[in-house]
Amino acid sequence: MSRHAASPLARAVTRTLHYLVLLAIAFACAFPLLWTLSTAIGTEGNVFAFPPSLIPQKPSLANFLEVFASIDIGRYYWNSVWITFWTVFWTVTVCALAAYPLSRMKFKGSKLVFAVIIATMMLPTEVNFLVNFITMVKLKLTNTHLGVILPTLAGAIGIFMMKTAFDDVPQDLIDAARVDGASEFRIFWQLMMPLALPQVSTLVILTTVTTWNNFLWPAVVLTKSQMMPLAVGILELSGTFGSSTRVVAAGAVLTVLPALLVFFFTQRFFMRGMEGAVK
């Protein structure tokens, strides 16, 4: 009798411990953003106090107004939107076009090609910087948005996700389309892409967030202020207000806020697509 009574209690305790651990992990992950937001809103107190306080003292939007008054943030926002839009568009296009033959067109060396593409995932992005920068210089694409976009298009993760999605499409549907006289491009565009929509949505979200927050490569290839995206242009606050940590924090919040909103409202599509990719 006591053993049966203890079982629900043990499950409740275990569930509570799980939630506590998850809450601790969530707080640890969100702490830098919460601290930055508190610093940006607050106007008094020691920014670097330890232990840090997440409750702003005398909250105000003055630091955010200072950001708008100090830098051309509208220009930086537009540059980020422009770069992100075309990066997402061409990344989905290139990755899908590369994944389709690897998935459905059997040719000699296809497995080797795919293995090489996947192997590049083990290399850090910074390894390609020197080669990419030299290439952009030779093509005279430095200080252009095309120079920022071009080296980031054919990512191994995107090709892997799209190939996995195409692999899940039943072969019978493709054979039926070919019998009806559909061309390979029509099969790709009207059959494969609609069926792979969850993975396409995931790739769009992932590329959007990554591109919007990308700092290092744009900082390398761009030197003109009017061409810089928000993540790079916001550094002007550090030069102008080297001691005003609160203004810099406000600029950081304005930088990450759009990406957070995009992910917040599209996370269910992201998780659905990731489940399909893992499967």
N, C-alpha and C positions, 0 to 999 in steps of 0.2 A: 504493500500500500504506500509506504513512504517512498519507495523507489519510483513509483509512478507519479507521485506528487512532486518529487524533486526534478523530474525530467522537464516540465514546463519552466520551472524556476531556473534550471541550468541553461535552457535555451534563451530565456530572457536576459540572463547575465551575460551570456556569450554575445547576444545581439547588441546589448548595451556597450560592451567592450569594443565590438567592431565599430559602432558608430563613434565612440570616443576617439578611437585611433584615426578614423577617417576625418573627423573634425580637426584633430591635431595636425594631420597632414595638410588639410585644406587651409588651415590658418597659417601654417609655415609657408605654403606656396603663395598665399595672398598677402602676407605681411609686407613685402617690399612695396606693393602697390598701395596698400592701406597707409603705410608710413608716408609715401610720396604724396598721396591725396591729403593727408592730415597736414603735412608741411606746406602744401600749396594753399590750403584754405586758411591756415592759422596765420596770425600777424604778430604774435608775441611768443616769448618763451625761447629756451635754448633748443635749437634744431638738433644738436648732437648730444642731447642729454641721454644718460644711460641709467636705468633702462628707458628705452624710448617710449614716448607717450603717443597714443593713437587718437587722443582727444584734442582737437585744435583749440588753441586759446584765442579768443576774440575772432571768430571766423569771419572772413570777408572774401569778396571776389577781387580785391584790389590787385593781387598778384597776377591774376588772369588778365585783367585790364592792362597791366603793365606789359605783359607779353605782346598783346595786340598793338600797343603803342610803340614798342621797341623794335620789332622786326616785321617784315612783310609776310606775315603768316598766311595770308590769303593766297599769295603766290606759291608758297611752299605746299599748301594744301592742294592747290590745283596741279602742281607738278607730281605730287604723290598719287592723286587720282588718275592722272594721265598715264603715268608709268605703270601703275597697278592694273589699270584696265587692259592695256595692250599686252602686258606680261601674262595676265590670266588668259586672254583670248588666244594668243599664240602658243602658250604652254599647253592648253587643252588640245588645240589643233595639232601641234607637232607630236605630242605624246600619243594621242589617239591614232594618228596616221602611222606612227612607228609601231604601235602595239598591235594593230590589226594584222599586218602580214606575219608578225611573230606568232600570233595566236592562230590564224586560219590559213595561212599560205605556207605549206610545207616546202622548204627549199634547203639545199645542202648548206650546213653550217648555221642553221637558225638557232639551234640550242647553244652553240658557241657564242653567237652574237648576243643572245639574251644573257648568258652567263657573264660576258664581259661588261654588259650594261649594269647588271646587278653588282658586279665587283666594284664598280665605281662608287657605290654607296658607302664603302668602307673608307674612302679617302675624304679627308676634311676639305671643306670648300676652299679654304685659303690656299691649298696646294695649286689650284688653277689660276690664282690671281696674277702671277707674273706672266704666264703664257697669254692669258686673256687680255691683260693690259698691253702687252707688246702687239697683240693682234689688233686691238682697238686703235693703237697709235698708227700702225701700218695702214689701217682702213680709214684713218682720219675721223674716227668716231668718238674721240675724247671730247668731253664737254657737250655731249649730245645725249638725249634720252634714249636713242637707239643703242648707244654704247652701253647704257645701263641694262637695257632689256635683253639684247641679243645673247649674251653668254649664259643667261639663266633659263632659257626656254626648254631645252630637251633634258629634263631631269629624270634620273633613274627611278625615283619614287613614283613619278607620274606615269612613266611607261609601265612600271610594274603593276600599278593599280589598274590601268586601262587594260592591260593584257589579262589580268585576273578576271576582270569584268567580261571581257570578250570570250574567255574560256568557258564561262558559265552559260553562254547562249547555246541552246541545243543545236546540234549539227543538222537535225532534220529541217529546222526552219531555214537554214542557209541553203540546203540542198533544194528545198521547195522553191525558194526564191530564184535559184539558178535555173531550175527547170522552167520557170515562168519567163525566163529571158532577162532577168535583172542583171545589170552590170555589177562589177565588184564595188564601184563607187556607190551605186544605189544601195547595195546591200549594206555597205558601211554606214551610209548617211541615214537611210530610212529604216533600217532594221537594227543594226548593232548599237548605234548611238542612243536611240530611245530606250533600248533595253538596259543600257549601261548608265542610265541617268543618275542613279544613286551615287555611283563612283565618280561620275563627272561632277556632280554637285560637291562631293567631298574634295575633289582636286581643285575646284574653283575656290572653295572656302580656304583650303590649306595654302594655296598659292596667293590668295588675296592677303591673308594675315602675314605670311612670310615676306611678301614683297613690300607691304606697307611698313613693316618694322625693319626692313633691310637697311643697314647702316654702312657696313664696311665697304662693300663694292661701290655703291654710289659715291662714298667719300673718296675712293681711290680714283675713279674715272671722271669725277666732276670737280672743277675748281671755281667755276663761275657761280656766284651766289644766286642769280636769277634762274639757274637750271636745277638747283638742288631740291630734292624732296624734303618733306617735313622732318624726317628722322635725322637728316644731316643739317638742314638749315637751322634747326633749333639750337645748334651749338653756338650760334651767334650770341645767345643769351649768356653763355659762360664767358665769352670774351668781354661783353659789355657790362655784365653784372657778375664779375668773378666772385664777389663776396655775398651776393644775394641768392642764397640757396633756395629760398622760397619761390623766387621768380623762375629759377631753373626748374624747380619741381612742378610749378604750374605749366611750364612748357612741355615737360615730360608727360603730364596728365593729358594735355591737349593732343599729344602725339599718339598715345596708345588708346585713347578713348574710342576712336572710330573702329579700330580692329577689335576691341572688346565688344562693342555693340554688334558688329557683324557676326562674331562667333556666338554671342549670346542668343541672337535671334535665329541662328541657323545651325545650332549644335545638334538638333535632332537629325537633320540631313547628314551632318558630318558623321555622327555615330552610326547611322544606317549604312552609309557608304563604307565606313571602316569595317563594319561587320561583314559586308560582302567581300571586301578585299582580303580579310583574314581567312574567311571561309575558302 
